[in-house]
Amino acid sequence: MNTARIAAALLACTFCIAAIAADTPPKLPLWANAGPGALKDGGPETVRVTAQGERVVSNVHEPSITVYLPEAKTQDALPAVVVIPGGGHRELWTDHEGHAIAKFLNQQGVAAFVLFYRLARAPASKYTIEGDELNDLKRAIRTVRSRATEWKVAPDKIGVMGFSAGGQLAALGASRFDAGDAAASDPIERVSSRPDFAALVYAGWFPDLEPNATTPPTFILAGGADRIEVLVSSVQRYQKLREANIPAELHIYGGVPHGFGIRASNTGPIAQWPTQFIDWLRVRKIL
């Protein structure tokens, strides 16, 4: 390829990234100074665009949420979902497991907040899943709850939805929450980090997470052609929830592989999973 063609290709790629990003709201940092334990000189986030035009983000050192608020059609406070993209704890697939989810939820009258969290398995990372990543999720839930009045969100209807590694993080958040620190100087830290419901989508799993009476209602789904460990963990999580008398629902879609998210290319029953989640919210009287 000659120099002119290379330049043209790079220019086209730049326009492609700009077009994708144009309809994405700005990100809101979760802490004023990147957060406890954050690498201060780690450099900016890195974005690559796949052949399908989807953004994949890495090198995250400043946790944030992208705020999606639906057009007000009622005076009632709305349910909210913190959306947690996957990516193996090495990167974040922020479109089909993030922004596309948030836009769909907005269309259904649900506020959404796409979480950019630190990545424990990125090259040379010093972060941990059960420490830094979980703290980022807890901070996101606290932030949404602390600003519930401003964002017209119901503080008792704030849930989490995680995909793959993000689903693993959502399961952690639904198990290892706290009531907040009443003595904290930061008012956000005084707020509870407990999610009121959880959705685990082809989620990774920590085997020692035992549900109890405080575990929130949970919606679980996976593809039948996914890795066997994902299917086993999904079924086991459902069984443990039912044994603990926690409301739970499980969907496994035959022949569907890992990583479907929300994509225009999804066809058949799997294309309807977002609607089934909305139906579940209605049954639970969350929406």
N, C-alpha and C positions, 0 to 999 in steps of 0.2 A: 504494500500500500504506500503511495507517495505521500509527501508532506501535506499537500493540500487536502487529500482525502482523510488523513489522520486528524487534521485540524477541523474539518467538517464534522467528523464523527464525534470529536470531543465537544464541539459546539452543540450538536444535536443532543448529546447526553446531558449537557448543562441545562438546555431548555427543558428536557424531560424531567430532570430533578426539580427544576423551578416550578413546572406545571403541577407535579405531584404535591409539592409542598404548599402551593398557593392557597389551598382550601383547608389547611391545618391551622388551628388556633395556636397562639404562642404558648410556650411551656412556662409553668410556674414552679420555681425552685422550692423544694420542701424545707430547706433551711437557708438562713441568710448567708451562712459561710460554708456551703457544701455539705455540712453534716458531720457528726462525730465519726472520726476514723477515716474520713475521705482523703484521698491523695490530692494535695493542693496543686501540684505541678504536673498532673497527668496529661495535660493537653486537652484539646476540644474533642467532642464526640466525632466518631468517624461514621460516615454513611456510605454504604454501597447500594447500588440498585441492581436487582436481579434481572434476568432476561425477560421476566414477566412484568417488569416495571415496579416491583415492590421494594420499599426501602428496608434495609437491615442496618441497625445501629450497633456500634461497639464503642469501646473506650469510654464508658460512662463513669464519671467521677462526681457529678453533681446531680443527685436524685431530683426528679421533678415529676409533675403531673401536667398533662395537657387537658384543659378544661373544656368539656363539651356540654353546654346547657341548651335544652330544647326550647323552642318557642313556647311561651306561656299560653296554654289553652284552658287553664283552670287556676283558681286561687289556692287550690290545695298544694301543700308541700309534696314534692316529687320523690320517688325512690331514686337511689343513686347506686352506681356500680363503679368500683375501682377495677379497671381492666388491666390485666398483667400479661404482656406478651411473653412468648417463649423464645427459646434460642439456645438451649443447653447450658444456661448460665455463662455463656461465652459472648452472646450477642442478643439483640432484640429484634424479632420480626414484627416491626411496628405497624405494618399496614393491615394484612389479613387477620392478624391476631391483636390488633390495637385500634387504629383509627377507623377501620371499616366496622368493627364491632361498636365503637362509640357512636358512629353516625347512625347505625341501625337502631341502637337503643334510644337515641334522641328522637327518631321517627315514631317510637312507641311511647314517648312521653317519659323517658327515663334519663336522668342526668348521668353523664359518664366521665371518667377521669382516667386517662391512659398513663400508666406508671412507667417511668424510665428509672430502673433501679441499677445499683452497682452489680458487677458481674464477677462472681466468685471463681469461675473457671476460665476466665479470660487469661491469655498468656501472661505469666509473671504476676498474676493478681494476688494481693494480700487480703482481699475481702473474703468473707465466709457467707454461706447460705443462711445458716441459723443465727448469725450475728448481724452483719451489715445488710444483707438483702431483706431479712425479716424486719429489721428496724426501719428500712425504707418503706416497706408496705405498711407497717404500723403507723408511721408518720403520715403517710398518705391518708389513711382512714381517719386519723385524728384531725388532719387538716380539713378534710371534707366536713366532718362533724362539727368542728369549731366554727366553720363558716356556713353552717346550714341555713341560717336566717338570710344571709346575704345571697346565697345561691338558690334559695327557695327549695331546699332539700329537707326531707323528713329525717331528723337525726336518728330515728329508730328504724329506718329502712335503708341502711347503707350496707351494701354487700360487696363481695369480691368475685371476679371471674378470671380464672387463670388458664393458660394454654401451655401444655407440655411442661417445661421447666417452670413457667409461670403458674401452672396448675399445682405443681409441687409447692411453690411458695404460697399459693392461696390456701392449700391444705394446712400448711404451717400456721398461717395467719388465723385460720379458723380454729386452731388448737392452742396456740401460745400467745394469746392476747392478754391485755391487762386493763385495769380500770382507770389508769392514768395516775400521775403523781400529784396529789393535791398540794404539795409543798413546792412544786417546780416554779422557778421564776418565769419560764416560758409558758404562757397560757395554753398553747397548743398541747404541751406535754401533760397538762392536767386532765385531758379529755380521754375517754375510753378508746381503745384500739380494737374492740370486739366488732367483727363484722356481723350484721344481722342475718345474712344468708351467704351461701357460697355456691359457686358453679365451678366444677373441676372438669376441664375439657382435655381429653387425652393426656391426663396428668401423670407426672412422675410422682413418686411416693416415698415417704419415710415410714418404715414399718412399725415404729414405736409410737405413732400418734394414736392414742386411744380416746375415742369419743366419750364424753360424759354429759351430764344434764345441761351444761352450759354451751355445748357445741351447737352452732347454728344449723338450721335446715340446709340441706345440700342437694344440688342438682349435678348429676354425673353423666358424662357421655364420652364415648370413644368409638373408633372405627374397628370393625371386626377383623380387618387385615392389618391392624397395628401390631407392634411388637408384643409378644406374649406377656412380658412383664407389665406393660401398660394395661392390658386387659385384666390380668390377675389382680393388679392393685386396684383397679376400678371396682371389680366385683367384691374384693375384700373390704374396701372402704364402705361400700354399700351395706355389706353384711354387718360390719361393726356398728355402723350408724343405726341400723334397724335393731340390733341387739341392745343398743343403748336407748331405744325408743325416740330417736331423733328422726323427724320427717326427712325422707330421702327419696330420690327418684333416679333410676338408672336407665340409660339408653345405650345400646350397642348396635351400630349400623353395619350390617353384613357387607363384606367386600370393600370396605372403605379403609384406606391407609391413614397413616399418621399425618397431622399437619393441615387439615382441611380448612379450618377457620371459616371466614366468610370470603368467598371468592365468586366472581361471576361464572367461573367454570364449574362450580359445584352443580350437579344435576341429580335428579331422583330424590329419594327421601332425605338424604343428607343435606340437601339445600333448604330443608324445612326446619332444621334443628333450632335456628334462632327463634322461630315462631313458637316452637314447643317450649323453649325457655320462657318466653313471654306468657304463654298459657300457664306455666308452672307458677310464675309470679302472681298471676291472677287467682289461681287456686289457693295459693298461700295468703291471699289478700294483702300482698305487698304492693301490687299495682291495681 
